[in-house]
Amino acid sequence: MSDLTKIAVDAMGGDGSPKKIVDGIIYNHKLNKKNFFKIFGNKVNIEALIKGKINKDFYEIIHTDNVVKSTDSPLEAAKRGKDTSMWLAIESVKKKETDIVISAGNTGALLVIAKLNLKMIENIDKPALSALWPNKKGMSVVLDLGANIECNSKNLVDFSIMGASLYKSLYPNEKPNTALLNIGSEELKGNEIIKETFQILNEKKSDNFNFSGYIEGNELMDGNVNVIVSDGFTGNVALKTAEGTANFITDELKKVFKGTILGKLSAILNFSNLTKFKKRLDPRLYNGAIFIGLDSPVVKSHGGTDHIGFSNSLNVCTKIVNGNLIQKIRDNI
């Protein structure tokens, strides 16, 4: 069992936990027998859900009475104690008992508790929250998505290196194109920090990625850039805008195809294409934000996703560990 990827799971975070979390583990295990799950939470509840569904060689349950609440501020979560499922799951990575940690719980609490327990990778000043976004040609890595509201040029250069390392971990046969999210494609556009970062990356020769200059918001989904870099404020606004637009389009299409007899007939005739469209925009396929820059990877699953979305974020965990993300960042920084 030593060749298994050891994943620490906070089973008590997010909507519908621990059932959703355990169902996600069971679903993931059916598809992939290469993970070992160290599960933190209420042992009685978790055991009742998982017993007989997975061989005991593939999981261990660590009982915790205390949990971080969704309503806790990061400070309240840290003060809640070192016996919460979230804290103990992160601590298991710190102690090298597991390879990676995942939680669907309180995002702010997860970032703070992770920073309290884990060290920064040498020469990196700030960690970043990154995620996978769909584009016309596949997937993009986007960071930072809210961990750092203000960034200097060194931070953005570090994010470029970390984002490219993450992309290489997930897609080892590809060399990513990296760009800075900006209000225009011309060199003179943007604030002084963006322009300074542009100069540094333009002069920096990297075996890890190709620097593609600036990218504007309307080009994010084109697929010509694989790693998109910004400060946390801009990145978070871009993320919420993209999510909102996708939901708007999906809801409007539903109204069109359900509103009239002609619409319903069109829906029947286009059923195959509509199914493909729905699947392409399914947020569960892209579930799993990655907190990178610390000396162990931390994955945040969306609190509102279902068991399939959580299973997909477990796949991200496996790829990150097998792709040796942390060593890639160390090598390239």
N, C-alpha and C positions, 0 to 999 in steps of 0.2 A: 504493500500500500504506500510505500515511500515515494512512488512516482506520481501520486495523485496531487492535484492542485488543492491546497488546504484553504478554504474560504471561511472566514469568521462572519457569521450572520447575526445581526441584531434583529431578532424575530418580533420585537414588540413595537416597532415604529411603523407609521403610516396607517391609512384607513384599513379597517378589516383585519388587523393583525391580532393574533399570529396566524390565523387560518390562511390568509392570502399568501403570506410568506412561506408557510409550510407547503401549501399547494404548488407554489412556484418552484420550490426545491424538488418536490416529487416530479413535477412536469419536466424540469431540467434533467433530472436523473434518468428519466426514460430515454432522453435523447443523447445523453453523455454520461458514461460511467467512469469518467476520469477526474471527478471532483469529490473531495471529502468536506463535509459541512460541519463546522463547529458552531452549534446553534445556542444563542444566549437568550433566555427568557423564562417564562413560567413553564417548568418542566412537565407538570401534570397536563396542562392544556396542549403543549407541543407533542408530548408522547402519544396522547389520544388521537391526534391528527396524523401522525407519521407512522405509528406502529403498524407493521405488516406491509407497508407501502414501499419501504426501502430497507435493504439489508443493513443490519447494524454495523457492518464493517465500513459503511460510507457516511456515518454521522455520529455525533456526540452532542448531548444536550447539557448545557451548564445552567443550573437553576439560578434565577434572579427574581427577587420580589419587587425590586425598585425599577422604575422605568422613567425615561425622559418623556415628558408630555409635549404634545404638539403646541400647546399654549405657552410653554416655558420660554423665557428669554434665554439667550446663550449663557448669561451669567447665572440665571436660576438653574439651568441644566447642569452647569459645572458645580454649583453648590449642592445640587441634589445628592451628590455623593459618588464614590467610586464603585458602588455596588449596582449601578444601573446596567441594563443589558447593553446600552450603547457604549458606555465607558469600558466595560469588561471586554467587549468585542474588539474595540480599538487596542486595548491593552494587550490582547492576545497576539496582535500583529507586532506590537512593540517588543514583546518577549520572544518573537520568532517562533511562536507555536503555530501560527498560521501565516499564509503568504499575502493575504489581502483581506480587507474588511468591507462589508456592504451593509447599508442601512436605508430603509425607506422613511426614516423618522425626520425630526426637526432639522432642517438644513443648517440654520445658524448654530444650533447646538453641536451638530456633527463637526462643523468646521472648527469651532472653538475647542472642543474636547480632543479632536485630532491634533490640533496645534499644541495643546497642553501635553500630550503624550508622546508625540513623534517629533524627531529632529528635522530641520531643513536639510535638503541636499546641499553639500558644500558649494559655496559661491552663488547660491540662489537666495535672494532677499525676501521674496514673497511667493507663496503658493498661488495657484490659479485654479478656478473651476472651469472645466472644459466639458464639451459634449459633442455627440455626433449629430450632424444634420444631413438630411437627404439632399442630393442635387441631381441634375439631369444625367450625370454620368456615374453616380455612385454615392459616395459619402464624403463629407468634410468634417474636420475637427475645428471647433470654434472655441476660443478662449480669449479673455477671461469673461465669465458670465455672471459676475457679481461678487466675487471674493474681495476685490480691490477696487474701490471707487476711483482712487487717484493712483496713477502710475507714472514713473519716470521712464526715460529711454532705455535704461538698463533692464528694468522690469519687462518692458515690451520685447526686448531682444531675448531675454530669458524665456518669455512665453513662446516666442517663435521656435526656440530650440526644443522646449518641452513639448509643444504641440506637434512638431515634426517627429520627435521621438515617439510620441503616442501613436501617431499615424503609422509609423514604421513598425511599431509593435503589433498593430492590428492588421496591417497590410504589408508584410515584410518584403514583398517583391516590387514595391513601388517607391519611387523617390518623389516626395510631395512638392508641389508648388505652394509657397507661402506668401501671403500678402497682408498688408495692414489695412484695416477697415477705416475708410476716410470719406470726406464729403466730396471728393473729386479724384480724378486719376492723374492730374498734373502735379509735378514736383512741388510747386509753390502753394498748393492747397493744404489746409489743415493748420493745427496749432504748432507751436515750436517743438513740443515733445514728439509729435508725430513726424515732423520734418527731420528732427535730429535722429530718430530711430531709422527713418528711411535711409539717411546717409550712412549710418553704421552698417545696416544690413546690405546696402548696395555695394559697399566696399568689402564686406566680409565674404570670403569664399568658403562655402560649407559643402562637405560631402553628404550632409544629412538632408539638405533641402535646396531647392531652387527659389531664389527670391524674385517675386513677380511684381514688386512695387505696391501700389495702392489698389484696393477694390472698393467699389461703392455698394451701397445697400441693395440696389436693384440687380446686382450681379452675383449675389451670394449663392443663388441656386443654379448658376450656369455650369458649374462643374469644372471650370478651368483652374480653379484654386482649391487645394486640398486642406490647407491650414490657414484659418482666418484669425487674425490677432487684433485685439482691442483692449482698452481698459475695461474694468468691470461694469461701469455705468453704461457705456455705449453698448457693450456686448449684451447686457441684460435687456436693454430697451429693444435691441435688434431681435433677440430671442422671443420676447413677449409679443412683438409685432408680427413675427413670422408665425407663431402659434395662433395668434388671434386671426390672422388672415386665412390660415388653413381651416380653422373652425368656421369662419364666416362663409368661405366657399362651399364647404361641405354642407352646412345648414341651408344655404340658399339653393343648392342643387336638390336637396331633399324636398324643399318647398315646391320647386318647379315640377318635380316628377310625381308629387303626391297631390298637387293642387287641382288638376283637371283630369278628365278621362284621357285626353290627348297626351298629357304628361305621363300618366300611368302607362299608357301604351308605349310611349317612347322609352320608358324605363325598362319595360319587358324586352323590347327590341334591342336595347343597349345593355342588357344585364351583364354580359361578359366584360365589356369595357368599364362599366361602373364598378364592378367588383375589383378590377385591376386598379382603378383610380382610388377606391377606398383603401385598398391594401397599401398602396404607395404612400398615402397620407396617414396611415395608422401609427399613432405616436408610440405604441407599444414596441414597434420595431426599433425605435431609436432611444429606448429607455436606458438610463444609466449615465449620469454625469460623473466625471472623474476629477477628484481633487488631487492635483499633482504639484510637485515641488517639495513634498515631504519625503523622508527616506523609506516610506512604505506607502503603497497606493491605497486610496480610500475612494469607494464608489458610492454615490448617492442615487438610489432608485427613487422615482417619482412617487410621492406618498399616495396619490390617487390612482395609480395603475392597478391592473389586475394581476393574477398569477402568471399569465403569459408574459406580460411586460416585465415582471420581476424575474422570470426565467431568462428573458433576453438580457437583463442586466447581469445575471450570473454568467452568461456567455461572454460578456465584456470582461468580467473578472478573469475568466479562464484565459482569454486571449492576451490580456495585459501581463499576466504572470508568465505565460509561455513565451511571450514576446520579449520578456526581460526588460520591461520599461525603465525601471529605476537605473539599471546599469547603462542603458542607452543614454539616459539624460546625463549621468555622470561622465560618460565618455565624450559627449558632445558639448558639455558646458565649458 
